Amino acid sequence: MGSSSSAKVNSLKSAIVVFGALAFGWLTIEIACKPFLEKAREAMDKSDPTHDPDDNDDVVGTTSKSSFSDEVTTATKLQ
């Protein structure tokens, strides 16, 4: 029974060391890459989650814009 108890203590110590090493590594990366991470977080805060980057909204005269204007004119005609 003594061997089983010391094995549990050793595994607990190992788990604590691994958790501490992971926390230290994460903190090191946060400090080392702070400027890049701040810029990335600001960009994510400003981003529009409903915007699809695959849509070509920047191109003038796309079908999505013309279909939208057709929908607006149809909606105004119905009213």
C-alpha positions as CSV (number, residue, x, y, z in Angstrom):
1,M,0.0,0.0,0.0
2,G,2.9,2.4,0.6
3,S,4.0,2.1,-2.9
4,S,0.5,3.0,-4.3
5,S,0.4,6.1,-2.1
6,S,3.8,7.3,-3.2
7,A,2.9,6.7,-6.8
8,K,-0.2,9.0,-6.4
9,V,1.9,11.7,-4.8
10,N,4.5,11.5,-7.5
11,S,1.9,11.7,-10.3
12,L,0.3,14.7,-8.5
13,K,3.7,16.4,-8.3
14,S,4.3,15.7,-12.0
15,A,0.9,17.1,-12.9
16,I,1.6,20.3,-11.0
17,V,5.0,20.7,-12.7
18,V,3.5,20.2,-16.1
19,F,0.7,22.6,-15.4
20,G,3.2,25.2,-14.1
21,A,5.4,24.7,-17.2
22,L,2.4,25.3,-19.5
23,A,1.3,28.4,-17.6
24,F,4.9,29.8,-17.7
25,G,5.1,29.1,-21.4
26,W,1.8,30.8,-22.1
27,L,2.8,33.8,-20.1
28,T,6.2,34.0,-21.9
29,I,4.5,34.0,-25.3
30,E,2.0,36.6,-24.1
31,I,4.8,38.9,-23.0
32,A,7.1,38.3,-26.0
33,C,4.4,38.8,-28.6
34,K,2.4,41.5,-26.8
35,P,2.4,44.1,-29.6
36,F,1.3,41.6,-32.2
37,L,-1.4,40.1,-30.0
38,E,-2.8,43.5,-29.1
39,K,-3.1,44.4,-32.8
40,A,-4.7,41.1,-33.6
41,R,-7.2,41.5,-30.7
42,E,-8.1,45.1,-31.8
43,A,-8.7,43.9,-35.4
44,M,-10.9,41.1,-34.1
45,D,-12.9,43.6,-32.0
46,K,-13.4,45.9,-35.0
47,S,-14.3,43.1,-37.4
48,D,-17.8,42.4,-38.5
49,P,-18.7,38.8,-37.8
50,T,-21.5,38.8,-40.4
51,H,-19.2,39.9,-43.2
52,D,-18.1,37.1,-45.5
53,P,-14.6,37.9,-46.9
54,D,-15.3,35.7,-49.9
55,D,-18.0,38.1,-51.1
56,N,-16.6,40.6,-53.6
57,D,-18.4,43.7,-52.2
58,D,-15.6,46.0,-53.1
59,V,-16.1,45.5,-56.8
60,V,-18.6,48.0,-58.3
61,G,-21.4,46.6,-60.2
62,T,-21.5,43.1,-58.8
63,T,-24.6,41.0,-59.0
64,S,-25.2,41.1,-55.3
65,K,-25.4,44.9,-55.3
66,S,-27.7,45.0,-58.3
67,S,-29.9,42.2,-57.0
68,F,-30.2,44.2,-53.7
69,S,-31.2,47.3,-55.6
70,D,-33.8,45.3,-57.5
71,E,-35.2,44.0,-54.2
72,V,-35.4,47.5,-52.9
73,T,-37.3,48.8,-56.0
74,T,-39.6,45.7,-55.9
75,A,-40.3,46.3,-52.2
76,T,-41.1,50.0,-52.8
77,K,-43.4,49.1,-55.7
78,L,-45.3,46.6,-53.5
79,Q,-45.9,49.3,-50.8
